[in-house]
Amino acid sequence: MIALAHASDDFVERPAEAEALRAAVRRSSVTLLTGPRQAGKSTLVRRVIAPSPEAAFDLEDYRDVARLADPMLALRDQGEIIVIDEAQRMPDLFASLRVLVDENRHPGRFVVLGSASPELTGLGAESLAGRVTQLKLSGFRLADVGVEHFDDLWQRGGLPASLLAADEQASNAWRDDYIATFLERDLAGFGFRLPVTTMRRFWTMLAHYHGQAWNTAAIARSIDLSAAKVRRLLDALTDALVVRQLPPWFANLAKRQVKSPRVYVRDSGLLHRLLGIGSRLELERHPKLGASWEGMVIEQLLILFGDATASFWSTHSGAEIDLRLEIGGRVIGFEIKRTDRPRITKSMHSALADLELDHLVIAHAGLHRFALTDRVTAVPATDLLTDQSALLAL
């Protein structure tokens, strides 16, 4: 097992997420915590909220589903925070939640957990404005596990059971089981009942597109599905929070710009198993090495700074930036390079001129930070992902 400095009893402290959860409960009647399956949502809530058995409902447990046969009765104010896990399995529940909250709108009434986007948990359709705070929980942050475990976090991914597995073989086996369970059971919950072999081919092909612009027509032809169904499958994986579609940024330019999203498997550990990578040596030799590292750094940046303004920019002539973010009123561009000798490229000059970036950061694999121009700085990825001041000070 990887020995993490902040781990005890197989639990790694997640101070940023714990404080965000406490703050949300203090100010809102409903807190919605979403994240992919097995990201640690239930564990975090147990540590922070510690609900009694009477106030905890797991909608994957048929006994708790039976307890909610009359939600208006079961969820009446119990004098403590009520926790509802896997809420996407009962979206009709939120109509009752809204009524109960309006009857007594004090903070900290409900904490709702969902392994899907807010729209699929039911909160997208229900108007709970002013009643709900939404939080996102991804896998571990680099700051949670320590810089010394950067390569472990990259290779195994950030899902706790994978990262904390006893050894590499156990981590690989857990991720294989995760993928199989997701394909065989979870996607059916989104209304897809295609053969598991078809779904696995789709997700594997998607892994090979990791970091590239999505091409619906090409994928549809290769697995003999309609373009519309392929598009829905991609959206389903995105809604299940295992795939990220990074939208393109359109500048008001005469240049032809890429209009398709880039796709990423959000957890690098799952990406590696979908690509058949089982060891660090196999990862180092794989043609998707650079794209994997890029995706991991992007995901960690979005955990740290949020994804509301996230996009990429690319032209058909080859100019691009990997990530564009608005942070603290400034527009920052990121180029992510797995090298210890970053340099300015023609593409970066184009991005600076065409996008009017306040600053361009080259996130690299080296150890040192240095300025390349007054608007371009090379910063070690480990510094960016563990210290916000490394970026805010630019």
Protein Blocks (a to p, Z undefined) as FASTA:
>chain_A
ZZdfkbgehiacdfklmmmmmmmmmmpmbdcddddehilmmmmmmmmnopafklpccfkb
mklmmmmmpmmlmmgcehiacddehkllmmmlmmmmmmmmmmoccehkbccddfbdfkln
opmmpccehkaccdddddddfklnopklmmmmmmnopafklmmpmblmlmmmmmmmmmmm
mmmmmmmmnopacdfklmmmmmmmmmmmgoiacdfklmmmmnopafklmmmmmmmmmmno
paccddddddddfbdcdfbdcdddfblklmmmmnopabfklmmmpmklmmmmmmmmmmmm
mmmnopklgccdddfkopacfbdcdeehiacdddddddfbdcddfklmmmmmmnopabdc
dddfbfbdcdfbfkbccddfklmmmomklmmmZZ
